[in-house]
Amino acid sequence: MKNIIFILLFLCFISLFSAQSVIIEATGVASMGDTKSRKETINEAKTNALNAASQNASTYITSETTVRDYITEKDLVEAFSQAVVKVLEEVKGEWFKDNLTGESYKITLKVEVTPKEMTAKPNEVEMIDSPNAPLTVKLWTDKNQTEFKAGEKINLYLKGNKPFFARVVYAQNDGSLVQILPNPFRKDNYFNGGTVYTLPSGKDTYELSVEPPFGNEKILVYASTDELGDVKLEDAGAIFIVNDNLEDTGIKTRGIKIQKKEGKSSKAAEFFESELKIKTMK
């Protein structure tokens, strides 16, 4: 483990990896009828829930954003019609008897809906400066580099286009994960939109200085309009050690505590993830 945490993040708006998605709770119902087994009925209910998730996510993002600010509504509908739909959690499943259709099954799933990449690219400046666009979070440094030498000190800057919760995790080349935000001295990970924040700053007690071991590493940024799910953390003084692997960290972070918004028919939250590969050297 490095005695002094080092980290760098220069994230142009089009980074090596970034993904905007919607995490949503969706319900599906199916009836046994005279031909289906209980297993077939459950599978049909799940399929119906997944289809509903994709449709509801498209409706949600359209209602929460001003489509004309970044893409056309036609582009958006097409992107969600070919979305990748991934089940994060089975919230509830139960059998019930319907007076008309008989023995039936109802299931509620928490699902991440990631629309296909759109041909029409949004304007980067408009996205980060528009609270009416989908959730977008930008991190950058005061040096536009992806390769850094020992002893260099780096400041990080964080900005979102609307209020958001964030987790910043640094993946070292030995496989260990360090969470620098939130940390033992800066536990508040809620940020206002349109404001630039500095890492480290305020109550932070770590310093961003490049130290060994050197190599190819990466930073992961997770953000959501609702509070993020919990991961296993160990207090290491100025920062947290993440005691989950990288895949589980992403999965657990997506365990968002979704709050139903007034006037909305679905429980949903916007989600944003980015990563940047970097190289450190002597």
C-alpha positions in Angstrom: 0.0 0.0 0.0 1.3 3.5 -0.8 2.2 5.5 2.3 1.1 8.7 0.5 -1.9 8.3 -1.8 -1.2 9.3 -5.3 -3.9 9.8 -7.9 -4.4 11.6 -11.1 -7.4 12.2 -13.1 -7.6 14.2 -16.3 -10.9 13.4 -17.8 -11.9 15.0 -21.0 -15.6 14.9 -21.6 -15.1 12.0 -24.0 -13.0 9.8 -21.8 -11.6 6.3 -22.3 -14.8 5.0 -20.8 -18.0 6.6 -19.8 -21.6 5.4 -19.5 -24.8 7.1 -18.7 -27.7 4.9 -17.6 -30.9 4.7 -15.6 -31.4 2.5 -12.6 -35.0 1.8 -12.2 -37.5 -0.5 -10.4 -39.9 -2.2 -12.8 -42.7 -4.7 -12.2 -43.8 -7.6 -14.4 -46.9 -9.8 -14.1 -47.8 -13.1 -15.8 -50.6 -15.7 -15.4 -50.3 -19.5 -15.5 -53.4 -20.1 -17.5 -54.0 -23.7 -18.6 -50.7 -24.3 -20.3 -47.8 -22.7 -18.4 -45.9 -24.1 -15.5 -45.0 -22.0 -12.4 -41.4 -21.7 -13.7 -42.6 -20.5 -17.1 -44.9 -18.0 -15.5 -42.1 -16.6 -13.3 -39.8 -16.3 -16.4 -42.6 -14.5 -18.3 -43.1 -12.1 -15.4 -39.4 -11.3 -15.4 -39.4 -10.7 -19.1 -42.3 -8.4 -18.8 -40.5 -6.5 -16.0 -37.4 -6.1 -18.2 -39.4 -4.8 -21.1 -41.2 -2.4 -18.8 -37.9 -1.2 -17.4 -36.6 -0.2 -20.8 -39.8 1.6 -21.7 -40.1 3.3 -18.3 -36.4 4.4 -18.4 -36.9 6.1 -21.7 -40.0 7.8 -20.4 -38.2 8.9 -17.2 -35.1 10.3 -19.0 -37.3 12.2 -21.5 -39.4 13.7 -18.7 -36.3 14.6 -16.6 -34.3 16.2 -19.4 -34.8 18.7 -22.2 -34.1 16.4 -25.2 -33.4 19.2 -27.6 -30.4 20.3 -25.5 -28.4 17.3 -26.5 -30.0 14.9 -29.0 -33.3 14.5 -30.8 -36.2 12.6 -29.3 -36.0 10.1 -32.2 -32.3 9.4 -31.3 -33.3 8.8 -27.7 -36.1 6.4 -28.4 -33.9 4.4 -30.8 -31.1 4.3 -28.2 -33.5 2.9 -25.5 -35.1 0.5 -27.9 -31.7 -1.2 -28.2 -30.7 -0.7 -24.6 -28.7 -3.2 -22.5 -30.9 -4.2 -19.6 -29.2 -5.8 -16.6 -30.9 -7.1 -13.4 -29.2 -5.7 -10.3 -31.6 -7.0 -7.7 -34.8 -9.0 -7.3 -36.8 -6.7 -5.0 -39.9 -8.7 -4.5 -41.7 -11.7 -6.0 -45.1 -13.1 -5.1 -47.9 -15.4 -6.3 -51.5 -14.1 -6.2 -54.8 -15.2 -7.5 -56.5 -12.9 -10.1 -60.3 -13.2 -10.4 -60.0 -13.1 -14.2 -56.7 -14.9 -15.1 -56.3 -17.2 -12.1 -52.9 -18.1 -10.6 -50.5 -15.3 -11.3 -47.0 -14.1 -10.4 -45.8 -10.5 -9.8 -42.2 -9.5 -9.6 -40.3 -6.3 -9.0 -36.8 -5.9 -10.2 -34.1 -3.2 -9.8 -32.6 -2.9 -13.3 -29.9 -0.9 -15.0 -30.9 0.3 -18.4 -27.9 1.5 -20.6 -29.0 2.9 -24.0 -26.9 2.1 -27.0 -24.3 4.7 -27.9 -25.9 7.4 -30.0 -24.5 8.5 -33.3 -25.5 12.1 -32.6 -22.9 13.2 -30.0 -23.9 15.9 -27.5 -21.9 19.1 -27.3 -19.6 18.6 -24.3 -19.8 22.1 -23.0 -23.6 22.2 -23.2 -23.9 18.9 -21.4 -21.8 19.8 -18.3 -23.3 23.2 -18.1 -27.0 22.2 -18.6 -29.0 20.9 -15.6 -31.6 19.8 -18.2 -29.2 17.2 -19.8 -28.8 13.7 -18.5 -26.5 13.4 -15.4 -23.0 14.1 -16.4 -20.0 14.4 -14.1 -16.6 15.7 -15.1 -13.3 15.3 -13.3 -10.0 16.9 -14.4 -6.6 18.0 -13.1 -4.5 21.1 -13.5 -2.3 19.1 -15.9 -3.6 17.7 -19.1 -1.5 14.5 -18.9 -2.0 10.7 -18.6 1.6 9.9 -17.7 3.1 11.2 -14.4 6.4 10.9 -12.7 7.3 10.2 -9.0 6.8 13.2 -6.7 4.3 15.1 -8.8 1.4 16.5 -6.9 -2.0 16.6 -8.5 -5.2 18.5 -7.7 -8.6 17.0 -8.9 -11.6 19.0 -9.8 -15.1 17.7 -9.8 -18.2 19.1 -11.5 -21.7 17.8 -12.3 -24.5 19.3 -14.4 -27.1 18.7 -11.6 -27.0 17.7 -7.9 -25.4 14.3 -7.5 -23.8 11.7 -5.2 -20.3 10.5 -6.1 -17.8 7.8 -5.2 -14.2 8.1 -6.5 -12.1 4.9 -6.4 -8.5 4.5 -7.4 -7.5 1.0 -8.7 -3.8 0.3 -8.2 -1.8 -1.9 -10.4 -1.6 -4.6 -7.7 -5.4 -4.9 -7.8 -6.0 -3.1 -4.5 -8.7 -0.4 -4.4 -8.6 2.9 -2.6 -11.6 5.1 -2.0 -10.7 8.8 -1.8 -14.2 10.1 -1.9 -16.0 9.9 0.5 -13.2 9.3 3.1 -13.0 9.2 6.9 -12.6 13.0 7.1 -14.9 13.9 4.3 -18.0 11.7 4.5 -20.4 13.9 2.7 -20.5 12.8 -1.0 -23.4 15.0 -2.1 -22.6 17.8 -4.5 -24.5 20.7 -6.0 -24.7 20.9 -9.8 -22.8 23.7 -11.6 -20.2 24.0 -8.9 -16.5 23.0 -9.2 -15.1 21.1 -6.2 -11.5 20.4 -5.5 -10.0 17.0 -4.3 -8.3 17.1 -1.8 -9.7 20.1 0.0 -11.6 21.1 3.1 -11.4 18.3 5.7 -9.3 16.0 3.5 -6.0 14.9 5.2 -4.4 13.1 2.2 -2.1 14.4 -0.4 -2.2 13.5 -4.1 1.4 12.7 -4.7 2.8 10.1 -7.2 4.6 7.4 -5.2 5.5 3.7 -6.0 4.4 1.1 -7.0 4.3 2.5 -10.5 2.5 1.2 -13.5 -0.8 1.1 -15.4 -3.7 2.1 -13.1 -7.1 3.7 -13.3 -9.6 5.9 -11.6 -13.3 5.1 -11.4 -16.0 7.6 -10.8 -19.5 6.6 -9.9 -22.3 9.2 -9.7 -26.0 9.1 -9.3 -28.9 11.5 -8.7 -29.8 9.3 -5.7 -27.7 8.0 -2.9 -25.2 5.2 -3.9 -25.1 1.7 -2.6 -22.6 0.7 0.1 -19.3 -1.2 -0.4 -17.0 -2.9 2.2 -14.6 -0.3 3.5 -11.7 -0.3 5.9 -10.6 2.9 7.6 -6.9 3.6 6.7 -6.6 7.0 8.3 -6.9 9.6 5.5 -8.7 7.3 3.1 -10.7 4.1 2.9 -9.5 0.7 1.6 -12.1 -1.0 -0.5 -12.5 -4.7 0.6 -14.5 -5.6 -2.5 -13.1 -6.4 -5.9 -13.6 -4.1 -8.8 -16.6 -5.9 -10.2 -18.4 -6.2 -6.9 -17.6 -2.5 -6.1 -19.4 -1.5 -9.3 -22.4 -3.8 -8.6 -22.8 -2.7 -5.0 -22.5 0.9 -5.9 -25.4 0.4 -8.3 -27.5 -0.7 -5.3 -28.8 2.8 -5.3 -31.3 3.8 -2.6 -33.9 5.0 -5.1 -36.4 7.5 -3.8 -39.7 7.9 -5.7 -40.1 11.4 -6.9 -43.3 13.3 -6.6 -45.5 13.0 -9.8 -43.4 10.1 -11.2 -44.9 6.7 -11.9 -41.6 4.8 -11.5 -38.8 4.7 -9.0 -35.7 5.7 -11.0 -32.4 7.4 -10.7 -29.8 8.6 -13.3 -26.4 6.9 -13.1 -23.0 7.9 -14.5 -19.7 6.0 -14.5 -16.4 6.9 -16.0 -12.9 5.5 -15.8 -9.5 6.7 -17.1 -6.4 4.6 -17.5 -3.2 6.3 -16.4 0.5 5.4 -16.2 2.9 6.4 -13.4 6.7 6.1 -13.5 9.9 6.9 -11.8 
